[in-house]
Each structure stands twice: as structure tokens, then as C-alpha cells.
């Protein structure tokens, strides 16, 4: 199956994707960009951005930012875009 979460050389599939976003994000039909910036991505690391995100989740820093957003104090931290940029610039070894 080929979808936005699969690279041509190696399977990197999100657990939330099965012919559409199971979380219902973006109307269930996310673009490649939507998927690369998704904060709910679960799957093999797509690069340094995913690795950093997993580390921040382990030490629970991500919960601080989620709380700020839900309180309306922040319209968005841009974490997804930074994550995608790091993944693109520093992909896993052997995938470039």
C-alpha cells in the first residue's frame, strides 16, 4: 500500500493511517505535508525530528506545550513544522 507515510526506499508507516487518517484529521485525507507535520505520528523514526519528539515526550515536556495551547495562550508552537524540517534535513541513515 502506498500512502503519504511510506517512503519509496523503506516502509515508514504511521499506525494511524489505513487508506486515510484514522484520527479523522484533515477530513481523513491528509496530504504528505499534513502527515509529515502531524504531532500524532506513531511509527518508525523518519529522522531526527521524530527522535527529538520521542525524547521530549519521554521527559513529558510536550505536555507543557499542549496545556498552553489548550488554555489559549499559544496559537501553535510550530513543533510539527520543525519536526518535519529536521526529518527532511537529517533522515535515518541509509535512506538518502
Steps between C-alpha positions, in 0.01 A plus 500: 500500500643838404390799705646824639681317780702270275831598349604333174803326648381394843164444669435770761131461566299689760281280717214750457488466120304238304386641165428822691566656839335288769504804730281689252751781462483705180166347409656154512708576189825665610758616250864393521576833671213454748636158594860615531396776743254290702563498872314170534734301272576154636742282313865452419715808523500703179802700613645720774171686550320180603788403728496840675120484533515155660766621746293806596194278547698268728592786731146639462599846375245465219216506758601852605447630146171308459371666820601846379319447168184370668496805729505722191835651595665384181354462153754233415862448577599385152634171637364299206673721244829485690463122533442463125793729417736300724375173351566631149843642579612202711325182376583158647832356384479302180191678361667777302 
